[in-house]
Amino acid sequence: MAQIQVEVAYATPQKQQIIALNVEEGCTVLQAAEQSGICDVFPEINLAEAKMGIFGKAVRNPSEEQLKSADRVEIYRPLIIDPKVARANRAAKAAKKA
């Protein structure tokens, strides 16, 4: 089978990492993440439960979604606070200052 080149990316507020690798054609998002060794750099990642995407577009099932050449797999961190709550908190803080 032919090889394709892809990237696997993960970031925390303190550190970002993009790993380029060659994988077999037909490789899935999850397989690429596993083969990249990203968990050696960020041991806190649980690939079995992590949300993933390709170029910012979420993938519903990383174990089934196949990659194309030059795709970038992104592993997403869980949200600490709901975006709606964060927005409401900022609005309340701004209203207090005014």
C-alpha positions in Angstrom: 0.0 0.0 0.0 1.1 3.6 -0.7 2.2 5.9 2.1 0.7 9.4 2.7 2.1 12.2 4.8 -0.1 13.6 7.6 0.4 15.7 10.8 -0.9 15.2 14.3 -1.3 18.3 16.4 -2.1 19.0 20.1 -1.7 22.1 22.2 -1.9 23.2 25.8 -1.6 26.8 26.9 2.0 26.1 27.7 3.1 23.9 24.9 2.2 23.0 21.3 3.4 20.1 19.2 2.8 19.1 15.5 4.2 15.8 14.5 4.6 14.9 10.8 4.5 11.3 9.9 4.0 8.9 7.0 1.1 6.4 7.3 -0.4 3.8 5.1 -3.1 4.9 2.7 -6.5 4.2 4.4 -5.1 5.0 7.9 -7.8 6.4 10.3 -7.6 9.5 12.4 -7.2 7.4 15.6 -4.5 5.2 14.0 -2.5 8.3 13.0 -2.7 9.7 16.5 -1.6 6.5 18.0 1.3 6.1 15.5 2.5 9.7 16.0 3.7 9.1 19.6 1.9 12.3 20.7 1.1 10.6 24.0 4.8 10.3 24.8 4.9 14.2 24.6 1.5 14.7 26.4 0.9 11.7 28.6 -2.4 13.2 29.8 -4.1 12.5 26.5 -6.5 9.6 26.5 -6.8 8.8 22.7 -9.8 6.5 23.3 -11.9 9.3 24.7 -10.3 12.4 23.1 -12.3 14.5 20.6 -10.5 14.8 17.3 -10.8 16.7 14.0 -9.2 17.4 10.7 -8.2 21.0 10.1 -10.6 22.3 12.7 -13.6 20.2 11.6 -14.7 17.7 14.2 -14.7 14.0 13.3 -17.6 12.0 14.7 -15.8 8.6 14.7 -11.9 8.9 14.7 -11.6 5.1 14.4 -13.4 5.0 11.1 -12.6 8.4 9.4 -9.8 7.8 6.8 -7.2 10.4 6.2 -6.0 11.9 2.9 -2.5 13.1 2.1 -1.5 16.3 3.9 -4.4 16.1 6.4 -3.7 17.5 9.9 -5.3 15.5 12.8 -6.1 17.8 15.7 -6.7 16.4 19.2 -8.9 18.6 21.3 -8.7 19.2 25.0 -11.9 19.0 27.0 -13.5 22.4 27.8 -13.0 23.6 31.3 -16.0 25.9 31.3 -19.0 26.0 29.0 -18.5 28.9 26.4 -22.0 30.3 27.2 -21.1 30.5 30.9 -17.7 32.1 30.2 -19.4 34.7 27.9 -22.0 35.4 30.7 -19.2 35.8 33.2 -17.4 38.3 31.0 -20.6 40.3 30.4 -21.3 40.4 34.1 -17.8 41.6 34.9 -18.0 44.3 32.2 -21.3 45.5 33.5 -19.9 45.7 37.0 -17.1 48.0 35.8 -19.5 50.3 33.9 
